[in-house]
């Protein structure tokens, strides 16, 4: 009897204590089965949201000072075989009717123009539900997002100054199944200068491609 109890406890603790990395295949079909986010995952996500909130308080100042942010940026379109050679994109932050954006000053294209905050961007709905974090999360009538801070080092590596978040978005197929169209990995700075800004970002999406995928990568210099 004691042995059976111990085995049961081990199985339960394994299910709770061993968070699974999200599979990163675009086009995969996933069931919408929300699970409570683990304590460790929740703490990391909360640290990111605190950093985003801290940055949001400073954005109006950063607009007025014209602070520059230089990114190394590359992109692959649907029909391209590989990404373009990374180019330096120098940006400043501007305020628009829809929020804050990175605006290139040197005429280069930049695919991550939105300045992430707790009220706008890919983390906004997650940060607004910290008291009851469950993944996946319904983000629209037909869309859902899976998220975790447990990322593969192949895509993003967290450290003491930055936390990686893997976001996976899908569109509903039927009552419970979603087709994944986008994977995104973002490393947010949580300490020292540029706190709350992303320092690495990678997106892979089927978008509106009939074949192939769109890929975007950026590194803050």
Helices and strands as residue ranges (DSSP letters): H 2-17, E 29-31, E 35-36, H 39-56, H 59-65, E 68-76, E 87-96, E 99-104, H 124-127, G 130-132, E 134-135, E 137-138, E 143-148, E 162-172, E 177-189, E 198-205, E 214-220
